[in-house]
Amino acid sequence: MENVIQLMPSKWVSEAVLMQITGLKKNTIKTAREVSWMEGREYKHVSPDGVPRENSMCFYDWRAVEKWIEKQPPAIPRRKSA
């Protein structure tokens, strides 16, 4: 028999976990970080020495990201071509 472990994500999660729990893709996360999200609110750079740099690993507040997703306006219907 296989053991199943269910984990509850903490407030700050890695990109891999964020992708699993939200369904967002890697490029969507990168673009949102560059265009829409604020460092310290939706994401944080972290480093082992406590001095994060611009290229340091990011952790994400998945609850803030979910709120961001909820605030997205409805998609604009596209014209269908014949």
N, CA, C and O atoms as a Tinker XYZ file with bonds, in Angstrom:
   328  protein
     1  N      0.845000   -1.179000    0.000000    73     2
     2  CA     0.000000    0.000000    0.000000    64     1     3
     3  C      0.893000    1.246000    0.000000    63     2     4     5
     4  O      1.949000    1.264000    0.632000    81     3
     5  N      0.463000    2.264000   -0.703000    73     3     6
     6  CA     1.205000    3.501000   -0.833000    64     5     7
     7  C      0.796000    4.486000    0.260000    63     6     8     9
     8  O     -0.387000    4.619000    0.576000    81     7
     9  N      1.781000    5.172000    0.830000    73     7    10
    10  CA     1.483000    6.209000    1.823000    64     9    11
    11  C      1.209000    7.522000    1.106000    63    10    12    13
    12  O      1.904000    7.875000    0.153000    81    11
    13  N      0.203000    8.234000    1.564000    73    11    14
    14  CA    -0.140000    9.535000    1.009000    64    13    15
    15  C      0.097000   10.578000    2.087000    63    14    16    17
    16  O     -0.374000   10.442000    3.216000    81    15
    17  N      0.828000   11.611000    1.727000    73    15    18
    18  CA     1.087000   12.701000    2.663000    64    17    19
    19  C      0.435000   13.955000    2.110000    63    18    20    21
    20  O      0.688000   14.339000    0.968000    81    19
    21  N     -0.394000   14.588000    2.908000    73    19    22
    22  CA    -1.040000   15.818000    2.498000    64    21    23
    23  C     -0.398000   16.969000    3.272000    63    22    24    25
    24  O     -0.369000   16.962000    4.503000    81    23
    25  N      0.108000   17.942000    2.545000    73    23    26
    26  CA     0.760000   19.084000    3.174000    64    25    27
    27  C     -0.060000   20.344000    2.969000    63    26    28    29
    28  O     -0.665000   20.543000    1.916000    81    27
    29  N     -0.074000   21.187000    3.979000    73    27    30
    30  CA    -0.704000   22.505000    3.868000    64    29    31
    31  C      0.409000   23.507000    3.606000    63    30    32    33
    32  O      1.325000   23.625000    4.420000    81    31
    33  N      0.357000   24.239000    2.482000    73    31    34
    34  CA     1.440000   25.180000    2.202000    64    33    35
    35  C      1.486000   26.303000    3.234000    63    34    36    37
    36  O      0.457000   26.769000    3.721000    81    35
    37  N      2.710000   26.724000    3.551000    73    35    38
    38  CA     2.872000   27.872000    4.437000    64    37    39
    39  C      2.524000   29.135000    3.657000    63    38    40    41
    40  O      2.177000   29.053000    2.478000    81    39
    41  N      2.609000   30.285000    4.287000    73    39    42
    42  CA     2.272000   31.544000    3.622000    64    41    43
    43  C      3.149000   31.770000    2.403000    63    42    44    45
    44  O      2.643000   32.112000    1.334000    81    43
    45  N      4.457000   31.585000    2.545000    73    43    46
    46  CA     5.419000   31.816000    1.468000    64    45    47
    47  C      5.831000   30.477000    0.875000    63    46    48    49
    48  O      6.303000   29.593000    1.589000    81    47
    49  N      5.650000   30.332000   -0.444000    73    47    50
    50  CA     5.952000   29.069000   -1.113000    64    49    51
    51  C      6.907000   29.303000   -2.287000    63    50    52    53
    52  O      7.028000   30.417000   -2.795000    81    51
    53  N      7.574000   28.236000   -2.701000    73    51    54
    54  CA     8.465000   28.311000   -3.862000    64    53    55
    55  C      7.635000   28.436000   -5.139000    63    54    56    57
    56  O      6.418000   28.250000   -5.130000    81    55
    57  N      8.320000   28.754000   -6.233000    73    55    58
    58  CA     7.635000   28.870000   -7.521000    64    57    59
    59  C      6.986000   27.543000   -7.919000    63    58    60    61
    60  O      5.873000   27.525000   -8.445000    81    59
    61  N      7.686000   26.432000   -7.666000    73    59    62
    62  CA     7.139000   25.120000   -8.024000    64    61    63
    63  C      5.827000   24.845000   -7.283000    63    62    64    65
    64  O      4.879000   24.329000   -7.875000    81    63
    65  N      5.769000   25.183000   -6.013000    73    63    66
    66  CA     4.539000   24.971000   -5.234000    64    65    67
    67  C      3.461000   25.936000   -5.706000    63    66    68    69
    68  O      2.301000   25.545000   -5.836000    81    67
    69  N      3.821000   27.181000   -5.964000    73    67    70
    70  CA     2.839000   28.152000   -6.470000    64    69    71
    71  C      2.208000   27.658000   -7.763000    63    70    72    73
    72  O      0.999000   27.784000   -7.956000    81    71
    73  N      3.021000   27.099000   -8.645000    73    71    74
    74  CA     2.502000   26.562000   -9.902000    64    73    75
    75  C      1.521000   25.421000   -9.649000    63    74    76    77
    76  O      0.508000   25.310000  -10.340000    81    75
    77  N      1.812000   24.583000   -8.676000    73    75    78
    78  CA     0.941000   23.446000   -8.366000    64    77    79
    79  C     -0.392000   23.879000   -7.759000    63    78    80    81
    80  O     -1.440000   23.332000   -8.105000    81    79
    81  N     -0.355000   24.859000   -6.855000    73    79    82
    82  CA    -1.595000   25.208000   -6.153000    64    81    83
    83  C     -2.449000   26.231000   -6.890000    63    82    84    85
    84  O     -3.642000   26.346000   -6.609000    81    83
    85  N     -1.859000   26.988000   -7.843000    73    83    86
    86  CA    -2.650000   27.987000   -8.572000    64    85    87
    87  C     -2.881000   27.632000  -10.026000    63    86    88    89
    88  O     -3.831000   28.115000  -10.642000    81    87
    89  N     -2.017000   26.788000  -10.583000    73    87    90
    90  CA    -2.126000   26.467000  -12.005000    64    89    91
    91  C     -1.426000   27.469000  -12.903000    63    90    92    93
    92  O     -1.434000   27.317000  -14.124000    81    91
    93  N     -0.813000   28.501000  -12.311000    73    91    94
    94  CA    -0.078000   29.476000  -13.118000    64    93    95
    95  C      1.150000   28.829000  -13.735000    63    94    96    97
    96  O      1.749000   27.929000  -13.146000    81    95
    97  N      1.519000   29.284000  -14.909000    73    95    98
    98  CA     2.699000   28.765000  -15.587000    64    97    99
    99  C      3.906000   29.642000  -15.266000    63    98   100   101
   100  O      3.761000   30.786000  -14.834000    81    99
   101  N      5.096000   29.089000  -15.484000    73    99   102
   102  CA     6.352000   29.759000  -15.152000    64   101   103
   103  C      6.443000   31.157000  -15.781000    63   102   104   105
   104  O      6.810000   32.117000  -15.103000    81   103
   105  N      6.112000   31.274000  -17.072000    73   103   106
   106  CA     6.205000   32.579000  -17.744000    64   105   107
   107  C      5.156000   33.563000  -17.246000    63   106   108   109
   108  O      5.412000   34.767000  -17.201000    81   107
   109  N      3.983000   33.072000  -16.873000    73   107   110
   110  CA     2.950000   33.950000  -16.307000    64   109   111
   111  C      3.427000   34.527000  -14.989000    63   110   112   113
   112  O      3.236000   35.713000  -14.721000    81   111
   113  N      4.049000   33.695000  -14.162000    73   111   114
   114  CA     4.580000   34.149000  -12.875000    64   113   115
   115  C      5.671000   35.187000  -13.094000    63   114   116   117
   116  O      5.691000   36.222000  -12.428000    81   115
   117  N      6.574000   34.912000  -14.022000    73   115   118
   118  CA     7.685000   35.837000  -14.300000    64   117   119
   119  C      7.154000   37.192000  -14.781000    63   118   120   121
   120  O      7.598000   38.242000  -14.316000    81   119
   121  N      6.203000   37.157000  -15.716000    73   119   122
   122  CA     5.640000   38.400000  -16.247000    64   121   123
   123  C      4.881000   39.169000  -15.170000    63   122   124   125
   124  O      5.016000   40.388000  -15.066000    81   123
   125  N      4.084000   38.464000  -14.367000    73   123   126
   126  CA     3.339000   39.130000  -13.290000    64   125   127
   127  C      4.301000   39.766000  -12.292000    63   126   128   129
   128  O      4.048000   40.867000  -11.802000    81   127
   129  N      5.401000   39.082000  -11.991000    73   127   130
   130  CA     6.398000   39.632000  -11.065000    64   129   131
   131  C      7.007000   40.910000  -11.640000    63   130   132   133
   132  O      7.254000   41.862000  -10.900000    81   131
   133  N      7.249000   40.939000  -12.943000    73   131   134
   134  CA     7.863000   42.100000  -13.582000    64   133   135
   135  C      6.885000   43.252000  -13.790000    63   134   136   137
   136  O      7.286000   44.415000  -13.754000    81   135
   137  N      5.594000   42.939000  -14.009000    73   135   138
   138  CA     4.630000   43.958000  -14.424000    64   137   139
   139  C      3.609000   44.318000  -13.344000    63   138   140   141
   140  O      3.281000   45.493000  -13.178000    81   139
   141  N      3.105000   43.334000  -12.611000    73   139   142
   142  CA     1.953000   43.562000  -11.738000    64   141   143
   143  C      2.230000   43.448000  -10.251000    63   142   144   145
   144  O      1.699000   44.232000   -9.464000    81   143
   145  N      3.048000   42.491000   -9.852000    73   143   146
   146  CA     3.222000   42.204000   -8.435000    64   145   147
   147  C      4.226000   43.133000   -7.783000    63   146   148   149
   148  O      5.119000   43.667000   -8.441000    81   147
   149  N      4.067000   43.320000   -6.474000    73   147   150
   150  CA     4.964000   44.166000   -5.697000    64   149   151
   151  C      5.814000   43.284000   -4.782000    63   150   152   153
   152  O      5.306000   42.397000   -4.096000    81   151
   153  N      7.119000   43.553000   -4.793000    73   151   154
   154  CA     7.998000   42.803000   -3.910000    64   153   155
   155  C      7.623000   43.104000   -2.458000    63   154   156   157
   156  O      7.459000   44.264000   -2.078000    81   155
   157  N      7.490000   42.062000   -1.664000    73   155   158
   158  CA     7.073000   42.188000   -0.276000    64   157   159
   159  C      5.586000   41.934000   -0.094000    63   158   160   161
   160  O      5.133000   41.655000    1.016000    81   159
   161  N      4.820000   42.031000   -1.181000    73   159   162
   162  CA     3.385000   41.751000   -1.109000    64   161   163
   163  C      3.094000   40.387000   -1.733000    63   162   164   165
   164  O      2.663000   39.475000   -1.027000    81   163
   165  N      3.320000   40.226000   -3.037000    73   163   166
   166  CA     3.078000   38.934000   -3.680000    64   165   167
   167  C      4.327000   38.047000   -3.706000    63   166   168   169
   168  O      4.211000   36.822000   -3.752000    81   167
   169  N      5.495000   38.643000   -3.678000    73   167   170
   170  CA     6.717000   37.837000   -3.725000    64   169   171
   171  C      7.847000   38.508000   -2.946000    63   170   172   173
   172  O      7.806000   39.704000   -2.657000    81   171
   173  N      8.857000   37.700000   -2.617000    73   171   174
   174  CA    10.060000   38.189000   -1.933000    64   173   175
   175  C     11.274000   37.459000   -2.494000    63   174   176   177
   176  O     11.224000   36.255000   -2.746000    81   175
   177  N     12.356000   38.194000   -2.685000    73   175   178
   178  CA    13.635000   37.569000   -2.988000    64   177   179
   179  C     14.224000   37.100000   -1.657000    63   178   180   181
   180  O     14.174000   37.831000   -0.667000    81   179
   181  N     14.776000   35.894000   -1.626000    73   179   182
   182  CA    15.379000   35.359000   -0.413000    64   181   183
   183  C     16.753000   34.791000   -0.727000    63   182   184   185
   184  O     17.017000   34.349000   -1.845000    81   183
   185  N     17.630000   34.808000    0.284000    73   183   186
   186  CA    18.957000   34.215000    0.119000    64   185   187
   187  C     19.432000   33.670000    1.462000    63   186   188   189
   188  O     19.014000   34.153000    2.514000    81   187
   189  N     20.303000   32.666000    1.427000    73   187   190
   190  CA    20.776000   32.045000    2.666000    64   189   191
   191  C     21.520000   33.003000    3.589000    63   190   192   193
   192  O     21.487000   32.842000    4.809000    81   191
   193  N     22.196000   34.009000    3.008000    73   191   194
   194  CA    22.963000   34.940000    3.840000    64   193   195
   195  C     22.126000   36.111000    4.350000    63   194   196   197
   196  O     22.639000   36.986000    5.047000    81   195
   197  N     20.835000   36.128000    4.004000    73   195   198
   198  CA    19.950000   37.185000    4.492000    64   197   199
   199  C     20.062000   38.488000    3.725000    63   198   200   201
   200  O     19.454000   39.489000    4.103000    81   199
   201  N     20.846000   38.480000    2.634000    73   199   202
   202  CA    21.002000   39.682000    1.804000    64   201   203
   203  C     20.575000   39.324000    0.378000    63   202   204   205
   204  O     21.424000   39.061000   -0.475000    81   203
   205  N     19.263000   39.313000    0.115000    73   203   206
   206  CA    18.808000   38.929000   -1.218000    64   205   207
   207  C     19.219000   39.938000   -2.279000    63   206   208   209
   208  O     19.325000   41.139000   -2.031000    81   207
   209  N     19.445000   39.407000   -3.458000    73   207   210
   210  CA    19.784000   40.238000   -4.611000    64   209   211
   211  C     18.704000   40.060000   -5.665000    63   210   212   213
   212  O     17.812000   39.225000   -5.522000    81   211
   213  N     18.794000   40.851000   -6.721000    73   211   214
   214  CA    17.782000   40.820000   -7.778000    64   213   215
   215  C     17.642000   39.428000   -8.409000    63   214   216   217
   216  O     16.558000   39.059000   -8.861000    81   215
   217  N     18.738000   38.654000   -8.439000    73   215   218
   218  CA    18.678000   37.329000   -9.055000    64   217   219
   219  C     18.509000   36.201000   -8.028000    63   218   220   221
   220  O     18.642000   35.026000   -8.371000    81   219
   221  N     18.215000   36.556000   -6.772000    73   219   222
   222  CA    17.992000   35.545000   -5.731000    64   221   223
   223  C     16.665000   34.828000   -5.966000    63   222   224   225
   224  O     15.777000   35.334000   -6.653000    81   223
   225  N     16.555000   33.643000   -5.380000    73   223   226
   226  CA    15.324000   32.858000   -5.477000    64   225   227
   227  C     14.143000   33.646000   -4.915000    63   226   228   229
   228  O     14.297000   34.407000   -3.960000    81   227
   229  N     12.975000   33.464000   -5.505000    73   227   230
   230  CA    11.769000   34.135000   -5.026000    64   229   231
   231  C     10.867000   33.148000   -4.290000    63   230   232   233
   232  O     10.773000   31.973000   -4.647000    81   231
   233  N     10.218000   33.655000   -3.266000    73   231   234
   234  CA     9.124000   32.951000   -2.617000    64   233   235
   235  C      7.882000   33.799000   -2.804000    63   234   236   237
   236  O      7.963000   35.021000   -2.930000    81   235
   237  N      6.728000   33.140000   -2.822000    73   235   238
   238  CA     5.475000   33.801000   -3.171000    64   237   239
   239  C      4.436000   33.618000   -2.081000    63   238   240   241
   240  O      4.306000   32.537000   -1.506000    81   239
   241  N      3.691000   34.695000   -1.801000    73   239   242
   242  CA     2.554000   34.621000   -0.880000    64   241   243
   243  C      1.360000   34.162000   -1.710000    63   242   244   245
   244  O      0.732000   34.958000   -2.408000    81   243
   245  N      1.059000   32.879000   -1.627000    73   243   246
   246  CA     0.034000   32.315000   -2.505000    64   245   247
   247  C     -1.340000   32.901000   -2.236000    63   246   248   249
   248  O     -2.180000   32.935000   -3.136000    81   247
   249  N     -1.587000   33.361000   -1.021000    73   247   250
   250  CA    -2.895000   33.977000   -0.734000    64   249   251
   251  C     -3.026000   35.322000   -1.452000    63   250   252   253
   252  O     -4.086000   35.648000   -1.984000    81   251
   253  N     -1.941000   36.097000   -1.461000    73   251   254
   254  CA    -1.943000   37.381000   -2.181000    64   253   255
   255  C     -2.077000   37.153000   -3.683000    63   254   256   257
   256  O     -2.744000   37.922000   -4.375000    81   255
   257  N     -1.445000   36.100000   -4.183000    73   255   258
   258  CA    -1.556000   35.768000   -5.602000    64   257   259
   259  C     -2.985000   35.358000   -5.934000    63   258   260   261
   260  O     -3.505000   35.737000   -6.983000    81   259
   261  N     -3.626000   34.594000   -5.060000    73   259   262
   262  CA    -5.031000   34.231000   -5.285000    64   261   263
   263  C     -5.920000   35.474000   -5.327000    63   262   264   265
   264  O     -6.828000   35.552000   -6.154000    81   263
   265  N     -5.673000   36.445000   -4.447000    73   263   266
   266  CA    -6.445000   37.700000   -4.466000    64   265   267
   267  C     -6.232000   38.427000   -5.781000    63   266   268   269
   268  O     -7.175000   38.976000   -6.352000    81   267
   269  N     -4.984000   38.434000   -6.269000    73   267   270
   270  CA    -4.658000   39.065000   -7.547000    64   269   271
   271  C     -5.432000   38.384000   -8.679000    63   270   272   273
   272  O     -5.961000   39.057000   -9.564000    81   271
   273  N     -5.496000   37.054000   -8.650000    73   271   274
   274  CA    -6.246000   36.318000   -9.672000    64   273   275
   275  C     -7.729000   36.677000   -9.600000    63   274   276   277
   276  O     -8.367000   36.897000  -10.629000    81   275
   277  N     -8.279000   36.737000   -8.379000    73   275   278
   278  CA    -9.700000   37.072000   -8.202000    64   277   279
   279  C    -10.031000   38.458000   -8.749000    63   278   280   281
   280  O    -11.136000   38.668000   -9.249000    81   279
   281  N     -9.099000   39.407000   -8.663000    73   279   282
   282  CA    -9.341000   40.775000   -9.115000    64   281   283
   283  C     -9.214000   40.947000  -10.628000    63   282   284   285
   284  O     -9.499000   42.023000  -11.154000    81   283
   285  N     -8.786000   39.893000  -11.333000    73   283   286
   286  CA    -8.638000   39.998000  -12.783000    64   285   287
   287  C    -10.001000   40.271000  -13.414000    63   286   288   289
   288  O    -10.987000   39.626000  -13.058000    81   287
   289  N    -10.065000   41.220000  -14.347000    73   287   290
   290  CA   -11.344000   41.472000  -15.013000    64   289   291
   291  C    -11.689000   40.321000  -15.953000    63   290   292   293
   292  O    -10.815000   39.542000  -16.333000    81   291
   293  N    -12.955000   40.216000  -16.325000    73   291   294
   294  CA   -13.336000   39.173000  -17.284000    64   293   295
   295  C    -12.579000   39.368000  -18.602000    63   294   296   297
   296  O    -12.237000   40.489000  -18.977000    81   295
   297  N    -12.331000   38.278000  -19.280000    73   295   298
   298  CA   -11.637000   38.335000  -20.562000    64   297   299
   299  C    -12.488000   39.067000  -21.587000    63   298   300   301
   300  O    -13.717000   38.994000  -21.552000    81   299
   301  N    -11.839000   39.763000  -22.487000    73   299   302
   302  CA   -12.531000   40.456000  -23.565000    64   301   303
   303  C    -12.822000   39.424000  -24.655000    63   302   304   305
   304  O    -11.907000   38.767000  -25.153000    81   303
   305  N    -14.089000   39.284000  -25.022000    73   303   306
   306  CA   -14.404000   38.298000  -26.058000    64   305   307
   307  C    -13.687000   38.636000  -27.377000    63   306   308   309
   308  O    -13.641000   39.792000  -27.797000    81   307
   309  N    -13.144000   37.620000  -28.001000    73   307   310
   310  CA   -12.441000   37.818000  -29.277000    64   309   311
   311  C    -13.421000   37.691000  -30.426000    63   310   312   313
   312  O    -14.408000   36.958000  -30.358000    81   311
   313  N    -13.118000   38.430000  -31.485000    73   311   314
   314  CA   -13.921000   38.281000  -32.699000    64   313   315
   315  C    -13.550000   36.964000  -33.348000    63   314   316   317
   316  O    -12.373000   36.622000  -33.469000    81   315
   317  N    -14.549000   36.248000  -33.753000    73   315   318
   318  CA   -14.313000   34.983000  -34.434000    64   317   319
   319  C    -14.215000   35.248000  -35.919000    63   318   320   321
   320  O    -15.092000   35.879000  -36.508000    81   319
   321  N    -13.154000   34.768000  -36.516000    73   319   322
   322  CA   -13.011000   34.957000  -37.959000    64   321   323
   323  C    -13.646000   33.803000  -38.711000    63   322   324   325
   324  O    -13.717000   32.681000  -38.210000    81   323
   325  N    -14.098000   34.087000  -39.897000    73   323   326
   326  CA   -14.788000   33.062000  -40.688000    64   325   327
   327  C    -13.827000   32.190000  -41.431000    63   326   328
   328  O    -14.245000   31.278000  -42.145000    81   327
